Amino acid sequence: MFTGDKWLGSNHAKSNVGKEIASIVLGDSEFWDQCQHVVMVTEPLVRVLRLVDGDEKPCMGYLYEAMDKAKENIKKRLRNKPSLYGPYIRVIDARWDKQLHSPLHAAGCFLNPGIYFNPSFTKQKEVGKGLTTTIMRLVADLDVQDKVFAQLEEYKRSLGYFGTTGAIRQREKLNPVAWWENFGHDTPDLQAFAVRGKILAVNATGAFLSTSCQREELRERIIRKSKAVLDPISLDNIDLLDEWVSEEPALLTEDDLNWESIDAPFSTLSIAEKKKNWVL
C-alpha cells in the first residue's frame, strides 16, 4: 500500500501523519508481528460482539457462556501461558465486572434451558444470585414475587411440564422465548417473567431498549422468528473463531502462534525483552 503509485501520489503521503504511519509500517520490523498479536487476542471478543449484538436471535442469556468461551480461546491462542494471557484477561474481567456483568444477563442465562441444564455449565450459583436480584427489582408485587420463586423450583428440578420428553428435547433446539411459551404453562408467573426478561433486549454494550414500543416491536419480531425455521443459538455448536466470510482465508492458523509476546496491551518492549517471552 505505502509503496504504490496511488499512495505516493496522494496528499496523505506528503503529510506529517502520513509519513509517520508509512515509516512505522515500512520501517518497524515488529509492526506486523504486533498486529498479528492484536488480532489473535481481540478476534474472540469480536465474535462475542457479533453474537450478542445481532438481530437474528435474542442475545440475552448467552453472554455469560460466550464470554467464557472467548477467554478460553484467548488463553489457548497464547499457549495457556499466564504471563502472556494474564494482562488481557485482567482487562476483560475488569470491564466485564463494571459494564457487562449485570444481574439481568445472569437472569437470562439462568432462564435459558439450553445453557442452564447443560452438564458443562458450572455457574448455576453465580447466575442464581443475579436471577434473584432481577426478580426482586422487576417484580414489584410481593405476592407475584413469591409465586415466581415457588415456580422457579419446578423449573430447576424439571418438574411437571418442564420434565416432559418434549421440553427436555427442545431445550437446545428451540429459541428460549419460544421454549418458555411452549412449556411454561404450569408456571404462568415465572413464564411471564422469563419472556419479559428475554425481550428487554440488552445489546452488546449493555444498553436497554427504553420505550415500550421498542420492546413490544422486538417481542413480536422474536415471536415471528421463533415460529419460522430457525436454529437456536447453541454455543457448543458455535466456533467463535470461524471466519466471518467463508471465502476469505483464515487470518490465523495454529501455526501462527509463534511471535514476540507483548506483556500488556499496547505496550512497547525492547527486542531483548521480548525475546525472553517468545512463545516456543
Phi and psi in degrees as GROMACS dihedral restraints (atoms count N, CA, C in turn):
[ dihedral_restraints ]
;  ai    aj    ak    al  type     phi  dphi    fc
    3     4     5     6     1   -83.3    20    10
    4     5     6     7     1    -1.9    20    10
    6     7     8     9     1  -110.5    20    10
    7     8     9    10     1    -1.4    20    10
    9    10    11    12     1   -80.5    20    10
   10    11    12    13     1   158.6    20    10
   12    13    14    15     1   -63.1    20    10
   13    14    15    16     1   -35.1    20    10
   15    16    17    18     1   -62.7    20    10
   16    17    18    19     1   -42.9    20    10
   18    19    20    21     1   -69.9    20    10
   19    20    21    22     1   -47.2    20    10
   21    22    23    24     1   -62.4    20    10
   22    23    24    25     1   -28.0    20    10
   24    25    26    27     1   -90.1    20    10
   25    26    27    28     1    -2.1    20    10
   27    28    29    30     1   -88.0    20    10
   28    29    30    31     1   160.6    20    10
   30    31    32    33     1   -66.7    20    10
   31    32    33    34     1   -29.0    20    10
   33    34    35    36     1   -61.7    20    10
   34    35    36    37     1   -36.5    20    10
   36    37    38    39     1   -65.4    20    10
   37    38    39    40     1   -23.4    20    10
   39    40    41    42     1   -94.2    20    10
   40    41    42    43     1   -12.0    20    10
   42    43    44    45     1   -79.8    20    10
   43    44    45    46     1   158.6    20    10
   45    46    47    48     1   -63.1    20    10
   46    47    48    49     1   -41.6    20    10
   48    49    50    51     1   -64.0    20    10
   49    50    51    52     1   -44.3    20    10
   51    52    53    54     1   -61.9    20    10
   52    53    54    55     1   -41.8    20    10
   54    55    56    57     1   -64.2    20    10
   55    56    57    58     1   -39.7    20    10
   57    58    59    60     1   -65.5    20    10
   58    59    60    61     1   -43.4    20    10
   60    61    62    63     1   -63.6    20    10
   61    62    63    64     1   -44.9    20    10
   63    64    65    66     1   -61.9    20    10
   64    65    66    67     1   -39.0    20    10
   66    67    68    69     1   -66.7    20    10
   67    68    69    70     1   -34.6    20    10
   69    70    71    72     1   -67.0    20    10
   70    71    72    73     1   -48.2    20    10
   72    73    74    75     1   -67.3    20    10
   73    74    75    76     1   -41.7    20    10
   75    76    77    78     1   -88.8    20    10
   76    77    78    79     1   -28.3    20    10
   78    79    80    81     1  -103.3    20    10
   79    80    81    82     1   -18.6    20    10
   81    82    83    84     1   -92.9    20    10
   82    83    84    85     1   110.4    20    10
   84    85    86    87     1   -67.2    20    10
   85    86    87    88     1   -16.7    20    10
   87    88    89    90     1   -96.0    20    10
   88    89    90    91     1    -4.2    20    10
   90    91    92    93     1   -58.1    20    10
   91    92    93    94     1   -52.0    20    10
   93    94    95    96     1   -71.2    20    10
   94    95    96    97     1   -31.3    20    10
   96    97    98    99     1   -63.0    20    10
   97    98    99   100     1   -40.7    20    10
   99   100   101   102     1   -70.7    20    10
  100   101   102   103     1   -36.4    20    10
  102   103   104   105     1   -61.4    20    10
  103   104   105   106     1   -43.0    20    10
  105   106   107   108     1   -63.1    20    10
  106   107   108   109     1   -38.0    20    10
  108   109   110   111     1   -64.2    20    10
  109   110   111   112     1   -43.8    20    10
  111   112   113   114     1   -60.4    20    10
  112   113   114   115     1   -45.1    20    10
  114   115   116   117     1   -62.1    20    10
  115   116   117   118     1   -42.8    20    10
  117   118   119   120     1   -56.7    20    10
  118   119   120   121     1   -41.7    20    10
  120   121   122   123     1   -80.9    20    10
  121   122   123   124     1   -38.9    20    10
  123   124   125   126     1   -88.1    20    10
  124   125   126   127     1   -21.7    20    10
  126   127   128   129     1   -57.8    20    10
  127   128   129   130     1   -45.1    20    10
  129   130   131   132     1   -59.4    20    10
  130   131   132   133     1   -34.2    20    10
  132   133   134   135     1   -70.2    20    10
  133   134   135   136     1   -36.5    20    10
  135   136   137   138     1   -64.7    20    10
  136   137   138   139     1   -35.2    20    10
  138   139   140   141     1   -61.2    20    10
  139   140   141   142     1   -40.7    20    10
  141   142   143   144     1   -63.9    20    10
  142   143   144   145     1   -44.8    20    10
  144   145   146   147     1   -61.3    20    10
  145   146   147   148     1   -39.7    20    10
  147   148   149   150     1   -63.6    20    10
  148   149   150   151     1   -39.1    20    10
  150   151   152   153     1   -67.4    20    10
  151   152   153   154     1   -51.0    20    10
  153   154   155   156     1   -84.5    20    10
  154   155   156   157     1   -18.0    20    10
  156   157   158   159     1   -99.5    20    10
  157   158   159   160     1     3.0    20    10
  159   160   161   162     1   -78.8    20    10
  160   161   162   163     1   154.3    20    10
  162   163   164   165     1  -100.9    20    10
  163   164   165   166     1     7.4    20    10
  165   166   167   168     1   -75.0    20    10
  166   167   168   169     1   -38.7    20    10
  168   169   170   171     1  -138.3    20    10
  169   170   171   172     1   148.7    20    10
  171   172   173   174     1   -66.3    20    10
  172   173   174   175     1   139.8    20    10
  174   175   176   177     1   -97.1    20    10
  175   176   177   178     1   -16.1    20    10
  177   178   179   180     1   -57.3    20    10
  178   179   180   181     1   130.6    20    10
  180   181   182   183     1    95.2    20    10
  181   182   183   184     1   -14.7    20    10
  183   184   185   186     1   -98.4    20    10
  184   185   186   187     1   -11.8    20    10
  186   187   188   189     1   -65.9    20    10
  187   188   189   190     1   -41.5    20    10
  189   190   191   192     1   -55.1    20    10
  190   191   192   193     1   -54.2    20    10
  192   193   194   195     1   -64.3    20    10
  193   194   195   196     1   -40.7    20    10
  195   196   197   198     1   -64.9    20    10
  196   197   198   199     1   -40.7    20    10
  198   199   200   201     1   -65.4    20    10
  199   200   201   202     1   -40.0    20    10
  201   202   203   204     1   -61.8    20    10
  202   203   204   205     1   -43.1    20    10
  204   205   206   207     1   -64.9    20    10
  205   206   207   208     1   -39.4    20    10
  207   208   209   210     1   -62.6    20    10
  208   209   210   211     1   -44.0    20    10
  210   211   212   213     1   -66.4    20    10
  211   212   213   214     1   -37.9    20    10
  213   214   215   216     1   -65.3    20    10
  214   215   216   217     1   -37.0    20    10
  216   217   218   219     1   -65.6    20    10
  217   218   219   220     1   -40.2    20    10
  219   220   221   222     1   -62.9    20    10
  220   221   222   223     1   -43.9    20    10
  222   223   224   225     1   -61.3    20    10
  223   224   225   226     1   -43.0    20    10
  225   226   227   228     1   -63.8    20    10
  226   227   228   229     1   -42.8    20    10
  228   229   230   231     1   -64.0    20    10
  229   230   231   232     1   -28.8    20    10
  231   232   233   234     1  -100.1    20    10
  232   233   234   235     1    29.8    20    10
  234   235   236   237     1    57.2    20    10
  235   236   237   238     1    27.7    20    10
  237   238   239   240     1    55.2    20    10
  238   239   240   241     1    32.7    20    10
  240   241   242   243     1   -99.0    20    10
  241   242   243   244     1   113.1    20    10
  243   244   245   246     1   -54.4    20    10
  244   245   246   247     1   -34.3    20    10
  246   247   248   249     1   -65.6    20    10
  247   248   249   250     1   -22.7    20    10
  249   250   251   252     1   -94.4    20    10
  250   251   252   253     1   -46.7    20    10
  252   253   254   255     1   -88.6    20    10
  253   254   255   256     1   -18.3    20    10
  255   256   257   258     1   -52.3    20    10
  256   257   258   259     1   -50.7    20    10
  258   259   260   261     1   -59.2    20    10
  259   260   261   262     1   -37.3    20    10
  261   262   263   264     1   -73.0    20    10
  262   263   264   265     1   -41.9    20    10
  264   265   266   267     1   -64.0    20    10
  265   266   267   268     1   -37.2    20    10
  267   268   269   270     1   -64.6    20    10
  268   269   270   271     1   -40.5    20    10
  270   271   272   273     1   -64.9    20    10
  271   272   273   274     1   -44.7    20    10
  273   274   275   276     1   -60.8    20    10
  274   275   276   277     1   -46.6    20    10
  276   277   278   279     1   -63.4    20    10
  277   278   279   280     1   -38.6    20    10
  279   280   281   282     1   -64.3    20    10
  280   281   282   283     1   -44.1    20    10
  282   283   284   285     1   -68.4    20    10
  283   284   285   286     1   -38.4    20    10
  285   286   287   288     1   -61.9    20    10
  286   287   288   289     1   -46.6    20    10
  288   289   290   291     1   -66.1    20    10
  289   290   291   292     1   -35.0    20    10
  291   292   293   294     1   -84.9    20    10
  292   293   294   295     1   -34.8    20    10
  294   295   296   297     1  -120.3    20    10
  295   296   297   298     1   -39.4    20    10
  297   298   299   300     1  -103.0    20    10
  298   299   300   301     1   -25.2    20    10
  300   301   302   303     1   -82.6    20    10
  301   302   303   304     1    85.8    20    10
  303   304   305   306     1  -113.1    20    10
  304   305   306   307     1   155.2    20    10
  306   307   308   309     1   -57.0    20    10
  307   308   309   310     1   -31.8    20    10
  309   310   311   312     1   -67.0    20    10
  310   311   312   313     1   -40.2    20    10
  312   313   314   315     1   -63.5    20    10
  313   314   315   316     1   -40.7    20    10
  315   316   317   318     1   -63.0    20    10
  316   317   318   319     1   -41.6    20    10
  318   319   320   321     1   -62.2    20    10
  319   320   321   322     1   -42.3    20    10
  321   322   323   324     1   -62.4    20    10
  322   323   324   325     1   -37.0    20    10
  324   325   326   327     1   -66.9    20    10
  325   326   327   328     1   -44.4    20    10
  327   328   329   330     1   -62.1    20    10
  328   329   330   331     1   -40.4    20    10
  330   331   332   333     1   -89.4    20    10
  331   332   333   334     1     5.6    20    10
  333   334   335   336     1   -92.5    20    10
  334   335   336   337     1   103.8    20    10
  336   337   338   339     1   -62.8    20    10
  337   338   339   340     1   -29.1    20    10
  339   340   341   342     1   -66.0    20    10
  340   341   342   343     1   -26.2    20    10
  342   343   344   345     1   -95.3    20    10
  343   344   345   346     1   -49.6    20    10
  345   346   347   348     1   -60.4    20    10
  346   347   348   349     1   -39.9    20    10
  348   349   350   351     1   -93.1    20    10
  349   350   351   352     1     3.6    20    10
  351   352   353   354     1   -70.5    20    10
  352   353   354   355     1   127.5    20    10
  354   355   356   357     1   -57.0    20    10
  355   356   357   358     1   -26.0    20    10
  357   358   359   360     1   -83.0    20    10
  358   359   360   361     1    -7.7    20    10
  360   361   362   363     1   -81.9    20    10
  361   362   363   364     1   126.8    20    10
  363   364   365   366     1  -122.9    20    10
  364   365   366   367     1    11.4    20    10
  366   367   368   369     1  -107.1    20    10
  367   368   369   370     1    29.4    20    10
  369   370   371   372     1   -57.2    20    10
  370   371   372   373     1   -42.2    20    10
  372   373   374   375     1   -66.4    20    10
  373   374   375   376     1   -44.0    20    10
  375   376   377   378     1   -63.6    20    10
  376   377   378   379     1   -48.7    20    10
  378   379   380   381     1   -73.9    20    10
  379   380   381   382     1   -24.1    20    10
  381   382   383   384     1   -62.8    20    10
  382   383   384   385     1   -38.6    20    10
  384   385   386   387     1   -64.1    20    10
  385   386   387   388     1   -41.5    20    10
  387   388   389   390     1   -64.8    20    10
  388   389   390   391     1   -37.7    20    10
  390   391   392   393     1   -63.6    20    10
  391   392   393   394     1   -45.6    20    10
  393   394   395   396     1   -58.7    20    10
  394   395   396   397     1   -45.4    20    10
  396   397   398   399     1   -60.2    20    10
  397   398   399   400     1   -42.7    20    10
  399   400   401   402     1   -66.0    20    10
  400   401   402   403     1   -42.4    20    10
  402   403   404   405     1   -60.5    20    10
  403   404   405   406     1   -45.2    20    10
  405   406   407   408     1   -67.4    20    10
  406   407   408   409     1   -27.7    20    10
  408   409   410   411     1   -83.7    20    10
  409   410   411   412     1   -39.0    20    10
  411   412   413   414     1   -91.7    20    10
  412   413   414   415     1   -23.9    20    10
  414   415   416   417     1  -103.8    20    10
  415   416   417   418     1   100.4    20    10
  417   418   419   420     1   -75.3    20    10
  418   419   420   421     1   -34.8    20    10
  420   421   422   423     1   -74.0    20    10
  421   422   423   424     1   119.1    20    10
  423   424   425   426     1   -65.7    20    10
  424   425   426   427     1   -34.8    20    10
  426   427   428   429     1   -64.0    20    10
  427   428   429   430     1   -40.8    20    10
  429   430   431   432     1   -68.3    20    10
  430   431   432   433     1   -38.3    20    10
  432   433   434   435     1   -55.0    20    10
  433   434   435   436     1   -48.2    20    10
  435   436   437   438     1   -60.1    20    10
  436   437   438   439     1   -39.9    20    10
  438   439   440   441     1   -65.9    20    10
  439   440   441   442     1   -41.2    20    10
  441   442   443   444     1   -62.3    20    10
  442   443   444   445     1   -45.9    20    10
  444   445   446   447     1   -63.9    20    10
  445   446   447   448     1   -39.5    20    10
  447   448   449   450     1   -65.8    20    10
  448   449   450   451     1   -43.6    20    10
  450   451   452   453     1   -71.0    20    10
  451   452   453   454     1   -22.8    20    10
  453   454   455   456     1   -62.4    20    10
  454   455   456   457     1   -32.4    20    10
  456   457   458   459     1   -63.0    20    10
  457   458   459   460     1   -35.0    20    10
  459   460   461   462     1   -65.2    20    10
  460   461   462   463     1   -39.3    20    10
  462   463   464   465     1   -65.9    20    10
  463   464   465   466     1   -48.2    20    10
  465   466   467   468     1   -63.6    20    10
  466   467   468   469     1   -33.9    20    10
  468   469   470   471     1   -98.3    20    10
  469   470   471   472     1     4.9    20    10
  471   472   473   474     1    55.1    20    10
  472   473   474   475     1    48.3    20    10
  474   475   476   477     1   -92.3    20    10
  475   476   477   478     1   163.6    20    10
  477   478   479   480     1    59.4    20    10
  478   479   480   481     1  -135.7    20    10
  480   481   482   483     1   -66.0    20    10
  481   482   483   484     1   -24.5    20    10
  483   484   485   486     1   -64.9    20    10
  484   485   486   487     1   -23.8    20    10
  486   487   488   489     1   -95.1    20    10
  487   488   489   490     1     3.3    20    10
  489   490   491   492     1   -69.8    20    10
  490   491   492   493     1   156.3    20    10
  492   493   494   495     1   -61.1    20    10
  493   494   495   496     1   -35.0    20    10
  495   496   497   498     1   -65.1    20    10
  496   497   498   499     1   -45.5    20    10
  498   499   500   501     1   -63.6    20    10
  499   500   501   502     1   -42.3    20    10
  501   502   503   504     1   -66.2    20    10
  502   503   504   505     1   -43.2    20    10
  504   505   506   507     1   -66.0    20    10
  505   506   507   508     1   -31.5    20    10
  507   508   509   510     1   -91.4    20    10
  508   509   510   511     1     2.6    20    10
  510   511   512   513     1   -55.5    20    10
  511   512   513   514     1   -43.3    20    10
  513   514   515   516     1  -103.2    20    10
  514   515   516   517     1     1.4    20    10
  516   517   518   519     1  -100.5    20    10
  517   518   519   520     1   -37.1    20    10
  519   520   521   522     1   -89.6    20    10
  520   521   522   523     1   149.3    20    10
  522   523   524   525     1   -55.3    20    10
  523   524   525   526     1   135.0    20    10
  525   526   527   528     1   -54.0    20    10
  526   527   528   529     1   -37.4    20    10
  528   529   530   531     1   -63.3    20    10
  529   530   531   532     1   -45.7    20    10
  531   532   533   534     1   -64.8    20    10
  532   533   534   535     1   -35.8    20    10
  534   535   536   537     1   -61.1    20    10
  535   536   537   538     1   -46.4    20    10
  537   538   539   540     1   -66.4    20    10
  538   539   540   541     1   -37.3    20    10
  540   541   542   543     1   -69.8    20    10
  541   542   543   544     1   -28.6    20    10
  543   544   545   546     1   -86.7    20    10
  544   545   546   547     1   -33.8    20    10
  546   547   548   549     1  -120.8    20    10
  547   548   549   550     1     5.3    20    10
  549   550   551   552     1  -102.0    20    10
  550   551   552   553     1    18.8    20    10
  552   553   554   555     1   -66.0    20    10
  553   554   555   556     1   -31.0    20    10
  555   556   557   558     1   -72.9    20    10
  556   557   558   559     1   -15.1    20    10
  558   559   560   561     1  -126.9    20    10
  559   560   561   562     1    70.8    20    10
  561   562   563   564     1   -61.1    20    10
  562   563   564   565     1   -36.3    20    10
  564   565   566   567     1   -70.8    20    10
  565   566   567   568     1   -42.7    20    10
  567   568   569   570     1   -67.1    20    10
  568   569   570   571     1   -37.3    20    10
  570   571   572   573     1   -60.5    20    10
  571   572   573   574     1   -46.5    20    10
  573   574   575   576     1   -62.0    20    10
  574   575   576   577     1   -41.7    20    10
  576   577   578   579     1   -65.1    20    10
  577   578   579   580     1   -42.7    20    10
  579   580   581   582     1   -63.6    20    10
  580   581   582   583     1   -43.9    20    10
  582   583   584   585     1   -66.9    20    10
  583   584   585   586     1   -40.7    20    10
  585   586   587   588     1   -62.7    20    10
  586   587   588   589     1   -42.6    20    10
  588   589   590   591     1   -60.3    20    10
  589   590   591   592     1   -35.0    20    10
  591   592   593   594     1   -70.8    20    10
  592   593   594   595     1   -33.1    20    10
  594   595   596   597     1   -95.5    20    10
  595   596   597   598     1     2.2    20    10
  597   598   599   600     1   -65.6    20    10
  598   599   600   601     1   -23.6    20    10
  600   601   602   603     1    56.9    20    10
  601   602   603   604     1    67.5    20    10
  603   604   605   606     1   -72.5    20    10
  604   605   606   607     1   127.0    20    10
  606   607   608   609     1   -91.4    20    10
  607   608   609   610     1  -170.8    20    10
  609   610   611   612     1   -64.1    20    10
  610   611   612   613     1   -22.4    20    10
  612   613   614   615     1   -96.4    20    10
  613   614   615   616     1     1.0    20    10
  615   616   617   618     1    86.3    20    10
  616   617   618   619     1     9.7    20    10
  618   619   620   621     1   -83.3    20    10
  619   620   621   622     1   150.2    20    10
  621   622   623   624     1  -101.9    20    10
  622   623   624   625     1   150.1    20    10
  624   625   626   627     1   -76.4    20    10
  625   626   627   628     1   118.3    20    10
  627   628   629   630     1   -88.0    20    10
  628   629   630   631     1   -20.7    20    10
  630   631   632   633     1  -106.0    20    10
  631   632   633   634     1   152.0    20    10
  633   634   635   636     1   -63.1    20    10
  634   635   636   637     1   -32.1    20    10
  636   637   638   639     1   -64.8    20    10
  637   638   639   640     1   -43.1    20    10
  639   640   641   642     1   -63.5    20    10
  640   641   642   643     1   -42.3    20    10
  642   643   644   645     1   -66.2    20    10
  643   644   645   646     1   -41.9    20    10
  645   646   647   648     1   -66.6    20    10
  646   647   648   649     1   -40.2    20    10
  648   649   650   651     1   -62.6    20    10
  649   650   651   652     1   -42.5    20    10
  651   652   653   654     1   -66.1    20    10
  652   653   654   655     1   -40.5    20    10
  654   655   656   657     1   -58.9    20    10
  655   656   657   658     1   -45.7    20    10
  657   658   659   660     1   -64.7    20    10
  658   659   660   661     1   -37.8    20    10
  660   661   662   663     1   -66.2    20    10
  661   662   663   664     1   -39.9    20    10
  663   664   665   666     1   -64.2    20    10
  664   665   666   667     1   -42.8    20    10
  666   667   668   669     1   -63.0    20    10
  667   668   669   670     1   -42.6    20    10
  669   670   671   672     1   -61.8    20    10
  670   671   672   673     1   -43.0    20    10
  672   673   674   675     1   -69.2    20    10
  673   674   675   676     1   -34.5    20    10
  675   676   677   678     1   -68.3    20    10
  676   677   678   679     1   -24.6    20    10
  678   679   680   681     1   -84.3    20    10
  679   680   681   682     1   -17.3    20    10
  681   682   683   684     1   -83.3    20    10
  682   683   684   685     1   175.7    20    10
  684   685   686   687     1   -74.9    20    10
  685   686   687   688     1   108.0    20    10
  687   688   689   690     1  -145.3    20    10
  688   689   690   691     1   125.3    20    10
  690   691   692   693     1   -78.5    20    10
  691   692   693   694     1   120.0    20    10
  693   694   695   696     1   -67.7    20    10
  694   695   696   697     1   159.8    20    10
  696   697   698   699     1   -70.4    20    10
  697   698   699   700     1   123.8    20    10
  699   700   701   702     1  -127.7    20    10
  700   701   702   703     1   107.4    20    10
  702   703   704   705     1   -64.5    20    10
  703   704   705   706     1   -21.6    20    10
  705   706   707   708     1   -67.2    20    10
  706   707   708   709     1   -23.9    20    10
  708   709   710   711     1  -102.0    20    10
  709   710   711   712     1     4.5    20    10
  711   712   713   714     1  -107.8    20    10
  712   713   714   715     1   122.3    20    10
  714   715   716   717     1   -96.1    20    10
  715   716   717   718     1   106.6    20    10
  717   718   719   720     1   -67.0    20    10
  718   719   720   721     1    -6.2    20    10
  720   721   722   723     1   -98.7    20    10
  721   722   723   724     1    -3.0    20    10
  723   724   725   726     1   -59.8    20    10
  724   725   726   727     1   147.8    20    10
  726   727   728   729     1   -69.9    20    10
  727   728   729   730     1   142.3    20    10
  729   730   731   732     1   -66.0    20    10
  730   731   732   733     1   -40.5    20    10
  732   733   734   735     1  -112.3    20    10
  733   734   735   736     1   110.7    20    10
  735   736   737   738     1   -66.1    20    10
  736   737   738   739     1   -24.9    20    10
  738   739   740   741     1   -73.1    20    10
  739   740   741   742     1   -22.6    20    10
  741   742   743   744     1   -87.0    20    10
  742   743   744   745     1   143.3    20    10
  744   745   746   747     1   -67.0    20    10
  745   746   747   748     1   153.2    20    10
  747   748   749   750     1   -63.7    20    10
  748   749   750   751     1   140.8    20    10
  750   751   752   753     1   -70.6    20    10
  751   752   753   754     1   -33.4    20    10
  753   754   755   756     1  -134.6    20    10
  754   755   756   757     1   143.6    20    10
  756   757   758   759     1  -128.7    20    10
  757   758   759   760     1   176.3    20    10
  759   760   761   762     1   -62.3    20    10
  760   761   762   763     1   -25.3    20    10
  762   763   764   765     1   -81.0    20    10
  763   764   765   766     1    -5.8    20    10
  765   766   767   768     1   -93.0    20    10
  766   767   768   769     1    15.1    20    10
  768   769   770   771     1   -88.5    20    10
  769   770   771   772     1     6.8    20    10
  771   772   773   774     1  -103.3    20    10
  772   773   774   775     1   107.0    20    10
  774   775   776   777     1  -160.7    20    10
  775   776   777   778     1   173.1    20    10
  777   778   779   780     1   -72.8    20    10
  778   779   780   781     1   132.6    20    10
  780   781   782   783     1   -80.3    20    10
  781   782   783   784     1   158.2    20    10
  783   784   785   786     1  -116.6    20    10
  784   785   786   787     1   122.3    20    10
  786   787   788   789     1   -71.6    20    10
  787   788   789   790     1   -24.8    20    10
  789   790   791   792     1  -148.5    20    10
  790   791   792   793     1   153.8    20    10
  792   793   794   795     1   -55.0    20    10
  793   794   795   796     1   129.9    20    10
  795   796   797   798     1    62.1    20    10
  796   797   798   799     1    17.9    20    10
  798   799   800   801     1   -81.6    20    10
  799   800   801   802     1   159.0    20    10
  801   802   803   804     1  -120.1    20    10
  802   803   804   805     1   128.0    20    10
  804   805   806   807     1  -123.3    20    10
  805   806   807   808     1   155.3    20    10
  807   808   809   810     1   -70.7    20    10
  808   809   810   811     1   161.0    20    10
  810   811   812   813     1   -61.3    20    10
  811   812   813   814     1   -39.6    20    10
  813   814   815   816     1   -61.9    20    10
  814   815   816   817     1   -41.2    20    10
  816   817   818   819     1   -66.3    20    10
  817   818   819   820     1   -39.6    20    10
  819   820   821   822     1   -68.8    20    10
  820   821   822   823     1   -36.8    20    10
  822   823   824   825     1   -61.9    20    10
  823   824   825   826     1   -27.2    20    10
  825   826   827   828     1   -65.2    20    10
  826   827   828   829     1   -27.0    20    10
  828   829   830   831     1  -110.0    20    10
  829   830   831   832     1    17.0    20    10
  831   832   833   834     1   -57.0    20    10
  832   833   834   835     1   141.6    20    10
  834   835   836   837     1   -80.1    20    10
  835   836   837   838     1   116.8    20    10
